[in-house]
C-alpha cells in the first residue's frame, strides 16, 4: 500500500471510530452523573449486599442463557461442534460488553471465532447475520410481552404509548431486514463496508457467496427453532435478574422484572451504536426500575452488577480468543 492509500485508509478508520468514541464518552458521563445524582452510597450498599457470591451466582446462571443462544446459532446450519458456537456467542457478548465496541463489533468477533475453528467465512458471516435477525425478532416478541405486562401493571404509565410506537418501528425494521436478506440484496456487503474496517469491508465487498449462503440458511427452514431458543434465552434473563435482586435484598414480581428487562433491551437495541450501551443501560434501569418499584440506587446497583458479570465472563473469553489467534499465526 502506497503512502496516499495509507493516509486515506487512516482517515476512513478515524471517521469510523470518532462517533463511537463520542458516544462512549457521553455514556460514561451520563453514568457518572446518575450515580452521583441518586447517591453513590445507595448504589454501593446495593452492591455490597449482593457481594461476591451474588456476582458469581448470576455469572454462572448467565452461562445457561449464553449456551442456549450459542446453540440457536449452531442450529441454523448444524455445522461444526456445538461448543465452538457457544464460545463464539460468549466472545460476541464479550466484544459488545467488555471492549469499547458496538454490537456490530461483537458480531465480527463471533464470525472470526467460527472461522478460527474451521467454519467457512461465508457461512460464518451468513449465520451470524441470520442469528442476529432471529434474536432481534425474539426480542420484539419479548418486548411485546413487556408492553402487555406494563399496561396491566401500570395502566396509567406514560411509557406505554412510546413503547407501542417503538414496537411498530422495530417490527417494520425486522421485516425489511429479512426481505433484504432473502431477495439477494447486497445490503450486507454495503453495511460491512461502511461499519467494518477497510480490509474486512473490501474482503466482503466481492463475496457474493455470502448472499448465496444467506439464502441457503433461510431455505433450510431452521430459523423458527432458533427464534424460539432466543425467546427462551430472553426469558432466562428475567430469571437471572430475579436472582440478582434476591441477592441484593430487593423484591419485585416476576411480571415486573420481565417488563423492565424487555423494555431495557429494547432501549439498548435502539442505541446499538453506543459502545457497551454505557449510560443507556443505566438510564433505562433508573426510569423503568423506579416506575416498577425499585429505588434508583437499587436500579443502578443492578446495572453495575450485570456489568461486573460481563467482565467476569468476558475477560477470560477474550484472553482465550487471543490464545487461539496466536496459535493461528
Kinemage of the C-alpha trace (Angstrom):
@kinemage 1
@onewidth
@group {chain A} dominant
@subgroup {mainchain}
@vectorlist {calphas} color= white
{ca unk a 1} P 0.000 0.000 0.000
{ca unk a 2} L 1.452 3.370 -1.017
{ca unk a 3} L 1.566 6.424 1.265
{ca unk a 4} L -1.511 8.115 -0.259
{ca unk a 5} L -3.638 4.981 0.087
{ca unk a 6} L -2.419 4.545 3.657
{ca unk a 7} L -3.471 8.111 4.521
{ca unk a 8} L -6.911 7.524 3.001
{ca unk a 9} L -7.239 4.292 4.990
{ca unk a 10} L -6.307 6.079 8.217
{ca unk a 11} L -8.809 8.872 7.570
{ca unk a 12} L -11.571 6.331 6.973
{ca unk a 13} L -10.647 4.476 10.154
{ca unk a 14} L -10.677 7.728 12.140
{ca unk a 15} L -14.081 8.732 10.740
{ca unk a 16} L -15.423 5.317 11.723
{ca unk a 17} L -14.042 5.403 15.273
{ca unk a 18} L -14.758 9.036 16.159
{ca unk a 19} L -18.565 8.701 16.534
{ca unk a 20} L -18.137 5.613 18.754
{ca unk a 21} L -15.641 7.483 20.939
{ca unk a 22} L -18.052 10.398 21.306
{ca unk a 23} L -20.949 8.084 22.181
{ca unk a 24} L -18.764 6.255 24.711
{ca unk a 25} L -17.645 9.487 26.356
{ca unk a 26} L -21.218 10.768 26.568
{ca unk a 27} L -22.442 7.474 28.018
{ca unk a 28} L -19.728 7.412 30.667
{ca unk a 29} L -20.566 10.976 31.631
{ca unk a 30} L -24.259 10.112 31.964
{ca unk a 31} L -23.487 7.037 34.094
{ca unk a 32} L -21.299 9.024 36.480
{ca unk a 33} L -23.920 11.774 36.752
{ca unk a 34} L -26.670 9.248 37.547
{ca unk a 35} L -24.614 7.627 40.302
{ca unk a 36} L -23.733 10.983 41.853
{ca unk a 37} L -27.240 12.371 41.482
{ca unk a 38} L -29.025 9.411 43.048
{ca unk a 39} L -26.362 8.758 45.662
{ca unk a 40} L -23.188 6.724 45.319
{ca unk a 41} L -23.614 5.349 48.896
{ca unk a 42} L -27.011 3.853 47.994
{ca unk a 43} L -25.535 2.204 44.901
{ca unk a 44} L -22.569 0.927 46.951
{ca unk a 45} L -24.885 -0.517 49.603
{ca unk a 46} L -26.817 -2.445 46.947
{ca unk a 47} L -23.606 -3.910 45.516
{ca unk a 48} L -22.214 -4.786 48.950
{ca unk a 49} L -25.429 -6.592 49.819
{ca unk a 50} L -25.139 -8.733 46.683
{ca unk a 51} L -21.456 -9.358 47.353
{ca unk a 52} L -19.085 -11.658 45.534
{ca unk a 53} L -21.450 -14.591 45.970
{ca unk a 54} L -24.218 -12.758 44.138
{ca unk a 55} L -21.860 -11.787 41.320
{ca unk a 56} L -20.605 -15.352 40.844
{ca unk a 57} L -24.146 -16.756 41.056
{ca unk a 58} L -25.593 -14.556 38.307
{ca unk a 59} L -22.497 -15.079 36.150
{ca unk a 60} L -22.925 -18.855 36.446
{ca unk a 61} L -26.629 -18.579 35.647
{ca unk a 62} L -25.904 -16.331 32.680
{ca unk a 63} L -23.875 -19.147 31.130
{ca unk a 64} L -27.139 -21.066 30.737
{ca unk a 65} L -28.719 -18.400 28.528
{ca unk a 66} L -25.407 -17.971 26.667
{ca unk a 67} L -25.393 -21.695 25.935
{ca unk a 68} L -28.971 -21.530 24.625
{ca unk a 69} L -28.071 -18.595 22.333
{ca unk a 70} L -24.939 -20.362 21.087
{ca unk a 71} L -26.982 -23.459 20.230
{ca unk a 72} L -29.553 -21.274 18.457
{ca unk a 73} L -26.718 -20.020 16.234
{ca unk a 74} L -25.344 -23.531 15.643
{ca unk a 75} L -28.779 -24.915 14.777
{ca unk a 76} L -29.113 -22.663 11.729
{ca unk a 77} L -26.689 -24.883 9.739
{ca unk a 78} L -25.605 -27.605 12.200
{ca unk a 79} L -22.012 -27.388 11.033
{ca unk a 80} L -19.037 -27.781 13.331
{ca unk a 81} L -19.001 -28.570 17.020
{ca unk a 82} L -21.617 -27.077 19.303
{ca unk a 83} L -19.087 -25.751 21.824
{ca unk a 84} L -17.487 -23.605 19.101
{ca unk a 85} L -20.723 -21.678 18.667
{ca unk a 86} L -21.335 -21.420 22.409
{ca unk a 87} L -17.843 -19.999 22.852
{ca unk a 88} L -18.386 -17.756 19.840
{ca unk a 89} L -21.554 -16.387 21.411
{ca unk a 90} L -19.684 -15.756 24.652
{ca unk a 91} L -16.989 -13.957 22.663
{ca unk a 92} L -19.595 -11.899 20.801
{ca unk a 93} L -21.091 -10.741 24.095
{ca unk a 94} L -17.612 -10.029 25.471
{ca unk a 95} L -16.811 -7.840 22.478
{ca unk a 96} L -20.066 -5.946 22.963
{ca unk a 97} L -19.966 -5.607 26.761
{ca unk a 98} L -16.250 -5.523 27.666
{ca unk a 99} L -14.410 -4.000 24.720
{ca unk a 100} L -15.370 -0.473 23.601
{ca unk a 101} L -17.178 -1.856 20.553
{ca unk a 102} L -20.718 -1.532 19.265
{ca unk a 103} L -22.896 -4.604 18.807
{ca unk a 104} L -21.582 -4.791 15.248
{ca unk a 105} L -18.032 -5.152 16.553
{ca unk a 106} L -19.044 -8.022 18.819
{ca unk a 107} L -20.664 -9.783 15.870
{ca unk a 108} L -17.413 -9.560 13.892
{ca unk a 109} L -15.629 -11.312 16.764
{ca unk a 110} L -18.225 -14.097 16.621
{ca unk a 111} L -17.604 -14.517 12.887
{ca unk a 112} L -13.870 -14.666 13.478
{ca unk a 113} L -14.236 -17.257 16.237
{ca unk a 114} L -16.169 -19.560 13.901
{ca unk a 115} L -13.588 -19.146 11.130
{ca unk a 116} L -10.775 -19.990 13.563
{ca unk a 117} L -12.400 -23.373 14.132
{ca unk a 118} L -12.859 -24.386 10.524
{ca unk a 119} L -16.178 -22.804 9.535
{ca unk a 120} L -16.096 -21.234 6.077
{ca unk a 121} L -16.024 -17.442 6.261
{ca unk a 122} L -19.105 -17.049 4.051
{ca unk a 123} L -21.109 -19.424 6.260
{ca unk a 124} L -19.868 -17.712 9.418
{ca unk a 125} L -20.983 -14.308 8.130
{ca unk a 126} L -24.327 -15.576 6.842
{ca unk a 127} L -25.241 -17.468 10.001
{ca unk a 128} L -24.276 -14.574 12.262
{ca unk a 129} L -26.497 -12.238 10.229
{ca unk a 130} L -29.438 -14.656 10.368
{ca unk a 131} L -28.810 -15.309 14.064
{ca unk a 132} L -28.865 -11.568 14.784
{ca unk a 133} L -32.116 -11.310 12.816
{ca unk a 134} L -33.769 -14.144 14.745
{ca unk a 135} L -32.556 -12.722 18.038
{ca unk a 136} L -33.989 -9.324 17.098
{ca unk a 137} L -37.327 -10.915 16.192
{ca unk a 138} L -37.362 -12.785 19.513
{ca unk a 139} L -36.556 -9.516 21.248
{ca unk a 140} L -39.566 -7.892 19.582
{ca unk a 141} L -41.759 -10.716 20.898
{ca unk a 142} L -40.182 -10.279 24.349
{ca unk a 143} L -40.747 -6.514 24.228
{ca unk a 144} L -44.362 -7.094 23.175
{ca unk a 145} L -44.804 -9.233 26.276
{ca unk a 146} L -43.238 -6.434 28.313
{ca unk a 147} L -45.611 -3.799 26.922
{ca unk a 148} L -48.620 -6.011 27.659
{ca unk a 149} L -47.406 -6.521 31.222
{ca unk a 150} L -46.696 -2.792 31.582
{ca unk a 151} L -50.261 -1.947 30.526
{ca unk a 152} L -51.512 -4.487 33.067
{ca unk a 153} L -49.251 -3.479 35.957
{ca unk a 154} L -49.217 0.288 35.338
{ca unk a 155} L -52.229 1.245 33.166
{ca unk a 156} L -51.514 4.932 33.734
{ca unk a 157} L -47.832 4.722 32.763
{ca unk a 158} L -46.713 7.317 30.168
{ca unk a 159} L -44.210 4.766 28.849
{ca unk a 160} L -46.857 2.564 27.182
{ca unk a 161} L -47.532 4.699 24.095
{ca unk a 162} L -43.839 5.309 23.214
{ca unk a 163} L -43.208 1.590 23.714
{ca unk a 164} L -46.012 0.697 21.295
{ca unk a 165} L -44.662 3.112 18.703
{ca unk a 166} L -41.181 1.661 19.136
{ca unk a 167} L -42.553 -1.868 18.687
{ca unk a 168} L -44.181 -0.883 15.413
{ca unk a 169} L -40.947 0.618 14.115
{ca unk a 170} L -38.918 -2.408 15.254
{ca unk a 171} L -41.309 -4.846 13.597
{ca unk a 172} L -41.138 -2.928 10.318
{ca unk a 173} L -37.334 -2.871 10.512
{ca unk a 174} L -37.169 -6.629 11.174
{ca unk a 175} L -39.458 -7.454 8.239
{ca unk a 176} L -37.487 -5.160 5.960
{ca unk a 177} L -34.153 -6.682 7.036
{ca unk a 178} L -35.420 -10.216 6.404
{ca unk a 179} L -36.673 -9.247 2.938
{ca unk a 180} L -33.319 -7.655 2.113
{ca unk a 181} L -31.529 -10.882 3.013
{ca unk a 182} L -33.887 -13.178 1.135
{ca unk a 183} L -34.175 -11.090 -2.033
{ca unk a 184} L -30.478 -11.179 -2.886
{ca unk a 185} L -29.797 -7.614 -1.831
{ca unk a 186} L -26.181 -6.546 -1.397
{ca unk a 187} L -27.176 -4.673 1.772
{ca unk a 188} L -24.883 -6.888 3.893
{ca unk a 189} L -21.852 -6.033 1.802
{ca unk a 190} L -22.581 -2.292 1.877
{ca unk a 191} L -23.162 -2.334 5.629
{ca unk a 192} L -19.943 -4.259 6.275
{ca unk a 193} L -18.001 -1.862 4.075
{ca unk a 194} L -19.459 1.100 5.956
{ca unk a 195} L -19.030 -0.097 9.531
{ca unk a 196} L -16.144 -2.570 9.460
{ca unk a 197} L -12.510 -1.815 8.877
{ca unk a 198} L -11.415 -1.165 5.309
{ca unk a 199} L -9.740 -4.563 4.973
{ca unk a 200} L -12.783 -6.518 6.162
{ca unk a 201} L -15.132 -4.420 4.069
{ca unk a 202} L -13.009 -4.965 0.960
{ca unk a 203} L -12.967 -8.709 1.578
{ca unk a 204} L -16.743 -8.846 1.902
{ca unk a 205} L -17.445 -6.461 -0.955
{ca unk a 206} L -16.658 -9.108 -3.549
{ca unk a 207} L -18.155 -12.016 -1.649
{ca unk a 208} L -21.419 -12.674 -3.448
{ca unk a 209} L -21.154 -16.152 -1.943
{ca unk a 210} L -22.327 -14.606 1.350
{ca unk a 211} L -25.683 -13.809 -0.260
{ca unk a 212} L -25.937 -17.397 -1.501
{ca unk a 213} L -25.240 -18.723 1.987
{ca unk a 214} L -27.866 -16.385 3.419
{ca unk a 215} L -30.494 -17.744 1.060
{ca unk a 216} L -29.402 -21.308 1.782
{ca unk a 217} L -29.685 -20.712 5.534
{ca unk a 218} L -33.256 -19.497 5.155
{ca unk a 219} L -34.159 -22.345 2.782
{ca unk a 220} L -33.168 -24.943 5.389
{ca unk a 221} L -36.186 -23.766 7.427
{ca unk a 222} L -34.401 -23.854 10.788
{ca unk a 223} L -34.991 -20.247 11.702
{ca unk a 224} L -38.120 -20.898 13.779
{ca unk a 225} L -36.361 -23.183 16.298
{ca unk a 226} L -33.604 -20.552 16.506
{ca unk a 227} L -36.225 -17.863 17.161
{ca unk a 228} L -37.827 -19.914 19.950
{ca unk a 229} L -34.469 -20.628 21.569
{ca unk a 230} L -33.629 -16.930 21.578
{ca unk a 231} L -37.002 -16.140 23.142
{ca unk a 232} L -36.304 -18.742 25.826
{ca unk a 233} L -32.929 -17.059 26.463
{ca unk a 234} L -34.686 -13.700 26.948
{ca unk a 235} L -36.993 -15.302 29.497
{ca unk a 236} L -33.984 -16.766 31.285
{ca unk a 237} L -32.601 -13.241 31.508
{ca unk a 238} L -35.646 -12.364 33.595
{ca unk a 239} L -34.914 -15.250 35.962
{ca unk a 240} L -31.325 -14.040 36.240
{ca unk a 241} L -32.456 -10.542 37.238
{ca unk a 242} L -34.823 -12.026 39.812
{ca unk a 243} L -31.843 -13.908 41.232
{ca unk a 244} L -29.698 -10.752 41.245
{ca unk a 245} L -32.381 -8.760 43.072
{ca unk a 246} L -32.719 -11.581 45.585
{ca unk a 247} L -29.025 -11.300 46.446
{ca unk a 248} L -29.411 -7.523 46.692
{ca unk a 249} L -32.214 -7.905 49.205
{ca unk a 250} L -34.864 -6.459 46.843
{ca unk a 251} L -38.210 -7.949 45.911
{ca unk a 252} L -40.003 -7.404 42.628
{ca unk a 253} L -42.641 -9.557 40.975
{ca unk a 254} L -41.518 -11.672 38.054
{ca unk a 255} L -44.021 -9.889 35.799
{ca unk a 256} L -42.461 -6.532 36.736
{ca unk a 257} L -38.981 -7.925 36.106
{ca unk a 258} L -39.973 -9.166 32.632
{ca unk a 259} L -41.455 -5.753 31.885
{ca unk a 260} L -38.291 -3.964 32.977
{ca unk a 261} L -35.895 -6.280 31.153
{ca unk a 262} L -37.840 -6.392 27.892
{ca unk a 263} L -38.065 -2.607 27.639
{ca unk a 264} L -34.461 -2.199 28.794
{ca unk a 265} L -33.114 -4.333 25.961
{ca unk a 266} L -35.421 -2.600 23.515
{ca unk a 267} L -33.757 0.678 24.547
{ca unk a 268} L -30.328 -0.907 24.143
{ca unk a 269} L -31.214 -2.054 20.630
{ca unk a 270} L -32.207 1.453 19.609
{ca unk a 271} L -28.823 2.697 20.855
{ca unk a 272} L -26.874 -0.147 19.211
{ca unk a 273} L -24.064 2.162 18.088
{ca unk a 274} L -23.221 3.187 21.669
{ca unk a 275} L -20.264 1.032 22.824
{ca unk a 276} L -21.292 -1.222 25.722
{ca unk a 277} L -24.598 0.708 25.882
{ca unk a 278} L -22.839 2.805 28.517
{ca unk a 279} L -25.257 5.295 30.028
{ca unk a 280} L -28.171 3.867 28.031
{ca unk a 281} L -28.458 0.810 30.272
{ca unk a 282} L -28.055 2.832 33.463
{ca unk a 283} L -30.578 5.475 32.415
{ca unk a 284} L -33.114 2.872 31.293
{ca unk a 285} L -32.788 0.977 34.578
{ca unk a 286} L -33.421 4.162 36.564
{ca unk a 287} L -36.507 5.108 34.505
{ca unk a 288} L -38.006 1.610 34.296
{ca unk a 289} L -36.911 0.401 37.725
{ca unk a 290} L -38.342 3.360 39.607
{ca unk a 291} L -41.587 3.133 37.600
{ca unk a 292} L -41.966 -0.509 38.669
{ca unk a 293} L -40.989 -0.236 42.329
{ca unk a 294} L -37.190 -0.155 42.644
{ca unk a 295} L -35.264 2.685 44.233
{ca unk a 296} L -32.808 4.483 41.904
{ca unk a 297} L -29.905 3.164 43.995
{ca unk a 298} L -31.053 -0.445 43.557
{ca unk a 299} L -31.682 0.082 39.834
{ca unk a 300} L -28.168 1.450 39.300
{ca unk a 301} L -26.695 -1.251 41.523
{ca unk a 302} L -28.409 -3.900 39.371
{ca unk a 303} L -26.954 -2.356 36.221
{ca unk a 304} L -23.430 -2.291 37.692
{ca unk a 305} L -23.783 -5.848 38.995
{ca unk a 306} L -24.613 -7.008 35.466
{ca unk a 307} L -21.609 -5.136 34.130
{ca unk a 308} L -19.460 -6.937 36.706
{ca unk a 309} L -20.917 -10.225 35.458
{ca unk a 310} L -19.974 -9.272 31.887
{ca unk a 311} L -16.396 -8.590 32.990
{ca unk a 312} L -16.189 -11.871 34.910
{ca unk a 313} L -17.266 -13.858 31.846
{ca unk a 314} L -15.946 -11.662 29.057
{ca unk a 315} L -12.312 -11.150 30.052
{ca unk a 316} L -11.474 -14.918 30.130
{ca unk a 317} L -13.277 -15.337 26.785
{ca unk a 318} L -11.211 -12.573 25.187
{ca unk a 319} L -7.973 -13.966 26.615
{ca unk a 320} L -8.843 -17.406 25.235
{ca unk a 321} L -9.547 -15.849 21.843
{ca unk a 322} L -6.089 -14.224 21.875
{ca unk a 323} L -4.530 -17.626 22.583
{ca unk a 324} L -6.330 -19.133 19.583
{ca unk a 325} L -5.266 -16.199 17.407
{ca unk a 326} L -1.635 -16.643 18.466
{ca unk a 327} L -1.717 -20.304 17.577
{ca unk a 328} L -3.301 -19.495 14.225
{ca unk a 329} L -0.493 -17.049 13.405
